[in-house]
Amino acid sequence: MRLYAVVAAGGFRRYATYRTATVAGVFTNTVFGFIVAYTYIALWDERPQLGGYDTSQALTYVWLGQALLAAGARMGGGFESELVERIRTGDIAVDLYRPADLQLWWMAADLGRATFHLLGRGVAPMILGALAFDLALPGSFWTWPAFLLSVFLGIVVSFAVRYLVAMSAFWLLDGAGAMRMAMLAGLFFSGMLLPLNLFPGLLGEVARALPWSSLLQVPADVFLGKHAGWGLVEAYAFQAGWAVVLLGAGRLLQTGATRRVVVQGG
């Protein structure tokens, strides 16, 4: 486990070196946060308690979405592009010779990346949003660790989905299309565009049952106190269940893929 802790620390340091990109990301997240926040204000003025949220809770949801956007790699920027490229060029063979598990190696690196983005690109927009709007911040200290645990589980689910997409490059040889489709699905079904509670009928039920809801909808509801007691346990079980299923699927795909590594370009 010490090896993977070192890999995670390396992932954190790697992204910490991009200071200009981090500042630009904070600026972008903040600007979009204001745009979406005022859109939500107009919408909730017409429909108070829409989706079970009051205006303050809806605005909090907006800023949580901006705070978690980079950490969950919902707009790209994660490990998957690099891994797909290594598969395409055949450099993946070097990774397979390492005395380390391929999936755990990349997950550790991605957790380091996500931790940096959560701190570097998540905290500042949330603070600025709290200064500009009346947000529904937790009244209990224990809500914060409960929220962070949900965020961690969501990031693991995000990794598992993206690892599956990256593994498809063993057969597709070019995973760009699959990555774009996964990114669009992640934006829509995570609740980034609108809370999934607003989706009508069967669409809403399906959206809330898909793994992408673990990335934003579930952590946001934990933060807003929508899950408490046994409901909180069920929320964690939902996220952890998807993490186990998707990581297991990635493991099976990895096992099948590495038995027939196709090397392009030498």
SELOLUM-315652 format. One record per residue (C-alpha): residue number from 1; x, z, y. Coordinates in nm, 3 decimals, padded with zeros to 5 digits, always signed. Example, Ala and Ser with C-alpha at 12.3 -4.5 7.8 and 13.67 -1.06 7.14 Angstrom:
<atom k="1" X="+01.230" Z="+00.780" Y="-00.450"/>
<atom k="2" X="+01.367" Z="+00.714" Y="-00.106"/>
# end
This chain:
<atom k="1" X="+00.000" Z="+00.000" Y="+00.000"/>
<atom k="2" X="+00.294" Z="+00.056" Y="+00.233"/>
<atom k="3" X="+00.370" Z="-00.316" Y="+00.222"/>
<atom k="4" X="+00.020" Z="-00.406" Y="+00.342"/>
<atom k="5" X="+00.036" Z="-00.140" Y="+00.615"/>
<atom k="6" X="+00.354" Z="-00.309" Y="+00.739"/>
<atom k="7" X="+00.184" Z="-00.650" Y="+00.725"/>
<atom k="8" X="-00.112" Z="-00.512" Y="+00.924"/>
<atom k="9" X="+00.124" Z="-00.365" Y="+01.183"/>
<atom k="10" X="+00.298" Z="-00.701" Y="+01.204"/>
<atom k="11" X="-00.035" Z="-00.874" Y="+01.263"/>
<atom k="12" X="-00.110" Z="-00.630" Y="+01.545"/>
<atom k="13" X="+00.231" Z="-00.687" Y="+01.709"/>
<atom k="14" X="+00.205" Z="-01.063" Y="+01.670"/>
<atom k="15" X="-00.112" Z="-01.086" Y="+01.878"/>
<atom k="16" X="+00.005" Z="-00.818" Y="+02.120"/>
<atom k="17" X="+00.278" Z="-01.056" Y="+02.236"/>
<atom k="18" X="+00.021" Z="-01.299" Y="+02.379"/>
<atom k="19" X="-00.047" Z="-01.098" Y="+02.694"/>
<atom k="20" X="-00.159" Z="-01.391" Y="+02.910"/>
<atom k="21" X="-00.401" Z="-01.509" Y="+02.641"/>
<atom k="22" X="-00.536" Z="-01.155" Y="+02.611"/>
<atom k="23" X="-00.600" Z="-01.128" Y="+02.985"/>
<atom k="24" X="-00.766" Z="-01.471" Y="+02.980"/>
<atom k="25" X="-00.979" Z="-01.361" Y="+02.686"/>
<atom k="26" X="-01.091" Z="-01.044" Y="+02.864"/>
<atom k="27" X="-01.184" Z="-01.253" Y="+03.170"/>
<atom k="28" X="-01.378" Z="-01.504" Y="+02.960"/>
<atom k="29" X="-01.563" Z="-01.236" Y="+02.764"/>
<atom k="30" X="-01.653" Z="-01.055" Y="+03.086"/>
<atom k="31" X="-01.781" Z="-01.369" Y="+03.262"/>
<atom k="32" X="-01.994" Z="-01.470" Y="+02.965"/>
<atom k="33" X="-02.110" Z="-01.110" Y="+02.935"/>
<atom k="34" X="-02.247" Z="-01.121" Y="+03.290"/>
<atom k="35" X="-02.413" Z="-01.457" Y="+03.231"/>
<atom k="36" X="-02.584" Z="-01.344" Y="+02.912"/>
<atom k="37" X="-02.671" Z="-01.004" Y="+03.061"/>
<atom k="38" X="-02.864" Z="-01.156" Y="+03.351"/>
<atom k="39" X="-03.035" Z="-01.395" Y="+03.109"/>
<atom k="40" X="-03.142" Z="-01.097" Y="+02.899"/>
<atom k="41" X="-03.267" Z="-00.912" Y="+03.210"/>
<atom k="42" X="-03.493" Z="-01.207" Y="+03.296"/>
<atom k="43" X="-03.617" Z="-01.225" Y="+02.937"/>
<atom k="44" X="-03.682" Z="-00.851" Y="+02.903"/>
<atom k="45" X="-03.857" Z="-00.838" Y="+03.241"/>
<atom k="46" X="-04.116" Z="-01.071" Y="+03.088"/>
<atom k="47" X="-04.121" Z="-00.903" Y="+02.745"/>
<atom k="48" X="-04.033" Z="-00.532" Y="+02.760"/>
<atom k="49" X="-03.941" Z="-00.378" Y="+02.424"/>
<atom k="50" X="-03.869" Z="-00.723" Y="+02.284"/>
<atom k="51" X="-03.724" Z="-00.692" Y="+01.935"/>
<atom k="52" X="-03.759" Z="-00.313" Y="+01.953"/>
<atom k="53" X="-03.503" Z="-00.284" Y="+02.236"/>
<atom k="54" X="-03.562" Z="-00.173" Y="+02.592"/>
<atom k="55" X="-03.370" Z="-00.345" Y="+02.871"/>
<atom k="56" X="-03.085" Z="-00.095" Y="+02.864"/>
<atom k="57" X="-03.043" Z="-00.135" Y="+02.488"/>
<atom k="58" X="-03.059" Z="-00.514" Y="+02.515"/>
<atom k="59" X="-02.782" Z="-00.510" Y="+02.778"/>
<atom k="60" X="-02.576" Z="-00.281" Y="+02.557"/>
<atom k="61" X="-02.620" Z="-00.532" Y="+02.275"/>
<atom k="62" X="-02.484" Z="-00.805" Y="+02.502"/>
<atom k="63" X="-02.165" Z="-00.617" Y="+02.584"/>
<atom k="64" X="-02.114" Z="-00.506" Y="+02.226"/>
<atom k="65" X="-02.130" Z="-00.872" Y="+02.131"/>
<atom k="66" X="-01.858" Z="-00.957" Y="+02.380"/>
<atom k="67" X="-01.647" Z="-00.658" Y="+02.271"/>
<atom k="68" X="-01.662" Z="-00.755" Y="+01.903"/>
<atom k="69" X="-01.642" Z="-01.133" Y="+01.944"/>
<atom k="70" X="-01.266" Z="-01.174" Y="+01.908"/>
<atom k="71" X="-01.226" Z="-00.894" Y="+01.653"/>
<atom k="72" X="-01.470" Z="-01.068" Y="+01.420"/>
<atom k="73" X="-01.311" Z="-01.410" Y="+01.489"/>
<atom k="74" X="-01.655" Z="-01.561" Y="+01.541"/>
<atom k="75" X="-01.508" Z="-01.830" Y="+01.767"/>
<atom k="76" X="-01.204" Z="-01.892" Y="+01.547"/>
<atom k="77" X="-00.857" Z="-01.765" Y="+01.617"/>
<atom k="78" X="-00.819" Z="-01.587" Y="+01.285"/>
<atom k="79" X="-00.588" Z="-01.648" Y="+00.991"/>
<atom k="80" X="-00.794" Z="-01.925" Y="+00.833"/>
<atom k="81" X="-00.646" Z="-02.217" Y="+01.027"/>
<atom k="82" X="-00.295" Z="-02.113" Y="+00.933"/>
<atom k="83" X="-00.384" Z="-02.060" Y="+00.568"/>
<atom k="84" X="-00.564" Z="-02.394" Y="+00.544"/>
<atom k="85" X="-00.260" Z="-02.566" Y="+00.695"/>
<atom k="86" X="-00.029" Z="-02.394" Y="+00.446"/>
<atom k="87" X="-00.251" Z="-02.514" Y="+00.162"/>
<atom k="88" X="-00.257" Z="-02.867" Y="+00.301"/>
<atom k="89" X="+00.122" Z="-02.891" Y="+00.339"/>
<atom k="90" X="+00.203" Z="-02.709" Y="+00.016"/>
<atom k="91" X="+00.368" Z="-02.413" Y="+00.190"/>
<atom k="92" X="+00.118" Z="-02.197" Y="+00.003"/>
<atom k="93" X="+00.358" Z="-02.219" Y="-00.293"/>
<atom k="94" X="+00.597" Z="-01.993" Y="-00.100"/>
<atom k="95" X="+00.318" Z="-01.739" Y="-00.049"/>
<atom k="96" X="+00.242" Z="-01.738" Y="-00.420"/>
<atom k="97" X="+00.604" Z="-01.649" Y="-00.498"/>
<atom k="98" X="+00.585" Z="-01.335" Y="-00.286"/>
<atom k="99" X="+00.568" Z="-01.005" Y="-00.476"/>
<atom k="100" X="+00.234" Z="-00.936" Y="-00.307"/>
<atom k="101" X="-00.128" Z="-01.022" Y="-00.364"/>
<atom k="102" X="-00.229" Z="-01.330" Y="-00.162"/>
<atom k="103" X="-00.574" Z="-01.203" Y="-00.064"/>
<atom k="104" X="-00.457" Z="-00.853" Y="+00.029"/>
<atom k="105" X="-00.165" Z="-00.994" Y="+00.229"/>
<atom k="106" X="-00.390" Z="-01.207" Y="+00.447"/>
<atom k="107" X="-00.653" Z="-00.934" Y="+00.476"/>
<atom k="108" X="-00.392" Z="-00.685" Y="+00.598"/>
<atom k="109" X="-00.265" Z="-00.934" Y="+00.856"/>
<atom k="110" X="-00.622" Z="-01.006" Y="+00.969"/>
<atom k="111" X="-00.704" Z="-00.637" Y="+01.003"/>
<atom k="112" X="-00.400" Z="-00.599" Y="+01.228"/>
<atom k="113" X="-00.519" Z="-00.893" Y="+01.437"/>
<atom k="114" X="-00.872" Z="-00.755" Y="+01.456"/>
<atom k="115" X="-00.751" Z="-00.410" Y="+01.559"/>
<atom k="116" X="-00.554" Z="-00.555" Y="+01.847"/>
<atom k="117" X="-00.846" Z="-00.769" Y="+01.965"/>
<atom k="118" X="-01.085" Z="-00.476" Y="+01.939"/>
<atom k="119" X="-00.858" Z="-00.275" Y="+02.170"/>
<atom k="120" X="-00.710" Z="-00.554" Y="+02.381"/>
<atom k="121" X="-01.018" Z="-00.772" Y="+02.430"/>
<atom k="122" X="-01.303" Z="-00.538" Y="+02.342"/>
<atom k="123" X="-01.259" Z="-00.219" Y="+02.542"/>
<atom k="124" X="-01.219" Z="-00.371" Y="+02.890"/>
<atom k="125" X="-01.535" Z="-00.589" Y="+02.886"/>
<atom k="126" X="-01.736" Z="-00.294" Y="+02.753"/>
<atom k="127" X="-01.612" Z="-00.068" Y="+03.033"/>
<atom k="128" X="-01.683" Z="-00.331" Y="+03.298"/>
<atom k="129" X="-02.029" Z="-00.387" Y="+03.153"/>
<atom k="130" X="-02.096" Z="-00.011" Y="+03.161"/>
<atom k="131" X="-01.988" Z="+00.003" Y="+03.527"/>
<atom k="132" X="-02.210" Z="-00.290" Y="+03.626"/>
<atom k="133" X="-02.521" Z="-00.215" Y="+03.420"/>
<atom k="134" X="-02.715" Z="+00.082" Y="+03.288"/>
<atom k="135" X="-02.608" Z="+00.072" Y="+02.924"/>
<atom k="136" X="-02.753" Z="+00.285" Y="+02.646"/>
<atom k="137" X="-02.437" Z="+00.470" Y="+02.548"/>
<atom k="138" X="-02.450" Z="+00.713" Y="+02.254"/>
<atom k="139" X="-02.552" Z="+01.067" Y="+02.332"/>
<atom k="140" X="-02.382" Z="+01.208" Y="+02.023"/>
<atom k="141" X="-02.006" Z="+01.207" Y="+01.962"/>
<atom k="142" X="-02.060" Z="+01.127" Y="+01.592"/>
<atom k="143" X="-02.221" Z="+00.794" Y="+01.678"/>
<atom k="144" X="-01.881" Z="+00.661" Y="+01.781"/>
<atom k="145" X="-01.703" Z="+00.709" Y="+01.443"/>
<atom k="146" X="-02.019" Z="+00.588" Y="+01.266"/>
<atom k="147" X="-02.007" Z="+00.276" Y="+01.482"/>
<atom k="148" X="-01.636" Z="+00.219" Y="+01.422"/>
<atom k="149" X="-01.685" Z="+00.243" Y="+01.045"/>
<atom k="150" X="-01.959" Z="-00.019" Y="+01.068"/>
<atom k="151" X="-01.728" Z="-00.238" Y="+01.279"/>
<atom k="152" X="-01.454" Z="-00.204" Y="+01.017"/>
<atom k="153" X="-01.691" Z="-00.306" Y="+00.737"/>
<atom k="154" X="-01.809" Z="-00.600" Y="+00.947"/>
<atom k="155" X="-01.452" Z="-00.717" Y="+01.001"/>
<atom k="156" X="-01.387" Z="-00.700" Y="+00.625"/>
<atom k="157" X="-01.699" Z="-00.910" Y="+00.565"/>
<atom k="158" X="-01.582" Z="-01.156" Y="+00.830"/>
<atom k="159" X="-01.244" Z="-01.183" Y="+00.657"/>
<atom k="160" X="-01.407" Z="-01.234" Y="+00.318"/>
<atom k="161" X="-01.622" Z="-01.520" Y="+00.448"/>
<atom k="162" X="-01.329" Z="-01.689" Y="+00.619"/>
<atom k="163" X="-01.107" Z="-01.644" Y="+00.313"/>
<atom k="164" X="-01.365" Z="-01.825" Y="+00.102"/>
<atom k="165" X="-01.370" Z="-02.107" Y="+00.356"/>
<atom k="166" X="-00.989" Z="-02.125" Y="+00.356"/>
<atom k="167" X="-00.978" Z="-02.135" Y="-00.024"/>
<atom k="168" X="-01.201" Z="-02.443" Y="-00.019"/>
<atom k="169" X="-00.902" Z="-02.634" Y="+00.121"/>
<atom k="170" X="-00.753" Z="-02.636" Y="-00.231"/>
<atom k="171" X="-01.025" Z="-02.886" Y="-00.318"/>
<atom k="172" X="-01.112" Z="-03.039" Y="+00.020"/>
<atom k="173" X="-00.745" Z="-03.064" Y="+00.130"/>
<atom k="174" X="-00.872" Z="-03.044" Y="+00.488"/>
<atom k="175" X="-01.078" Z="-02.739" Y="+00.572"/>
<atom k="176" X="-01.153" Z="-02.826" Y="+00.936"/>
<atom k="177" X="-01.513" Z="-02.923" Y="+00.866"/>
<atom k="178" X="-01.581" Z="-02.618" Y="+00.655"/>
<atom k="179" X="-01.430" Z="-02.390" Y="+00.922"/>
<atom k="180" X="-01.649" Z="-02.542" Y="+01.195"/>
<atom k="181" X="-01.961" Z="-02.500" Y="+00.984"/>
<atom k="182" X="-01.871" Z="-02.139" Y="+00.907"/>
<atom k="183" X="-01.806" Z="-02.070" Y="+01.276"/>
<atom k="184" X="-02.145" Z="-02.209" Y="+01.380"/>
<atom k="185" X="-02.321" Z="-02.016" Y="+01.104"/>
<atom k="186" X="-02.137" Z="-01.701" Y="+01.210"/>
<atom k="187" X="-02.240" Z="-01.737" Y="+01.574"/>
<atom k="188" X="-02.605" Z="-01.798" Y="+01.489"/>
<atom k="189" X="-02.661" Z="-01.558" Y="+01.201"/>
<atom k="190" X="-02.450" Z="-01.270" Y="+01.335"/>
<atom k="191" X="-02.692" Z="-01.225" Y="+01.624"/>
<atom k="192" X="-02.443" Z="-01.339" Y="+01.886"/>
<atom k="193" X="-02.687" Z="-01.581" Y="+02.048"/>
<atom k="194" X="-02.992" Z="-01.356" Y="+02.016"/>
<atom k="195" X="-03.052" Z="-01.031" Y="+01.828"/>
<atom k="196" X="-03.171" Z="-01.110" Y="+01.478"/>
<atom k="197" X="-03.468" Z="-00.877" Y="+01.537"/>
<atom k="198" X="-03.608" Z="-01.149" Y="+01.764"/>
<atom k="199" X="-03.606" Z="-01.414" Y="+01.491"/>
<atom k="200" X="-03.961" Z="-01.474" Y="+01.368"/>
<atom k="201" X="-04.102" Z="-01.435" Y="+01.017"/>
<atom k="202" X="-03.905" Z="-01.560" Y="+00.720"/>
<atom k="203" X="-03.617" Z="-01.682" Y="+00.936"/>
<atom k="204" X="-03.562" Z="-01.330" Y="+01.065"/>
<atom k="205" X="-03.576" Z="-01.178" Y="+00.718"/>
<atom k="206" X="-03.327" Z="-01.431" Y="+00.581"/>
<atom k="207" X="-03.094" Z="-01.396" Y="+00.882"/>
<atom k="208" X="-03.086" Z="-01.017" Y="+00.852"/>
<atom k="209" X="-03.011" Z="-01.043" Y="+00.478"/>
<atom k="210" X="-02.713" Z="-01.278" Y="+00.520"/>
<atom k="211" X="-02.357" Z="-01.139" Y="+00.541"/>
<atom k="212" X="-02.306" Z="-01.250" Y="+00.901"/>
<atom k="213" X="-02.549" Z="-00.985" Y="+01.025"/>
<atom k="214" X="-02.276" Z="-00.734" Y="+00.932"/>
<atom k="215" X="-02.059" Z="-00.868" Y="+01.212"/>
<atom k="216" X="-02.274" Z="-00.770" Y="+01.511"/>
<atom k="217" X="-02.637" Z="-00.688" Y="+01.437"/>
<atom k="218" X="-02.566" Z="-00.395" Y="+01.204"/>
<atom k="219" X="-02.284" Z="-00.236" Y="+01.413"/>
<atom k="220" X="-02.491" Z="-00.278" Y="+01.731"/>
<atom k="221" X="-02.792" Z="-00.107" Y="+01.574"/>
<atom k="222" X="-02.565" Z="+00.177" Y="+01.455"/>
<atom k="223" X="-02.433" Z="+00.213" Y="+01.811"/>
<atom k="224" X="-02.787" Z="+00.213" Y="+01.951"/>
<atom k="225" X="-02.902" Z="+00.477" Y="+01.705"/>
<atom k="226" X="-03.135" Z="+00.246" Y="+01.512"/>
<atom k="227" X="-02.975" Z="+00.362" Y="+01.187"/>
<atom k="228" X="-02.967" Z="+00.734" Y="+01.124"/>
<atom k="229" X="-02.962" Z="+00.956" Y="+00.816"/>
<atom k="230" X="-03.044" Z="+00.760" Y="+00.503"/>
<atom k="231" X="-03.088" Z="+00.447" Y="+00.713"/>
<atom k="232" X="-02.721" Z="+00.468" Y="+00.814"/>
<atom k="233" X="-02.618" Z="+00.497" Y="+00.450"/>
<atom k="234" X="-02.827" Z="+00.189" Y="+00.370"/>
<atom k="235" X="-02.661" Z="-00.001" Y="+00.657"/>
<atom k="236" X="-02.316" Z="+00.086" Y="+00.524"/>
<atom k="237" X="-02.422" Z="-00.005" Y="+00.170"/>
<atom k="238" X="-02.544" Z="-00.343" Y="+00.293"/>
<atom k="239" X="-02.213" Z="-00.419" Y="+00.461"/>
<atom k="240" X="-01.999" Z="-00.281" Y="+00.180"/>
<atom k="241" X="-02.206" Z="-00.468" Y="-00.079"/>
<atom k="242" X="-02.149" Z="-00.800" Y="+00.093"/>
<atom k="243" X="-01.779" Z="-00.717" Y="+00.134"/>
<atom k="244" X="-01.741" Z="-00.651" Y="-00.240"/>
<atom k="245" X="-01.937" Z="-00.962" Y="-00.340"/>
<atom k="246" X="-01.751" Z="-01.194" Y="-00.103"/>
<atom k="247" X="-01.407" Z="-01.051" Y="-00.174"/>
<atom k="248" X="-01.481" Z="-01.086" Y="-00.546"/>
<atom k="249" X="-01.589" Z="-01.446" Y="-00.495"/>
<atom k="250" X="-01.272" Z="-01.511" Y="-00.298"/>
<atom k="251" X="-01.067" Z="-01.358" Y="-00.577"/>
<atom k="252" X="-01.232" Z="-01.585" Y="-00.836"/>
<atom k="253" X="-01.182" Z="-01.890" Y="-00.616"/>
<atom k="254" X="-00.818" Z="-01.793" Y="-00.559"/>
<atom k="255" X="-00.759" Z="-01.756" Y="-00.933"/>
<atom k="256" X="-00.908" Z="-02.096" Y="-01.005"/>
<atom k="257" X="-00.729" Z="-02.263" Y="-00.715"/>
<atom k="258" X="-00.381" Z="-02.133" Y="-00.786"/>
<atom k="259" X="-00.399" Z="-02.272" Y="-01.139"/>
<atom k="260" X="-00.413" Z="-02.621" Y="-00.998"/>
<atom k="261" X="-00.214" Z="-02.609" Y="-00.675"/>
<atom k="262" X="-00.201" Z="-02.952" Y="-00.520"/>
<atom k="263" X="+00.106" Z="-03.004" Y="-00.305"/>
<atom k="264" X="+00.091" Z="-03.266" Y="-00.035"/>
<atom k="265" X="+00.391" Z="-03.389" Y="+00.159"/>
<atom k="266" X="+00.669" Z="-03.275" Y="-00.070"/>
# end
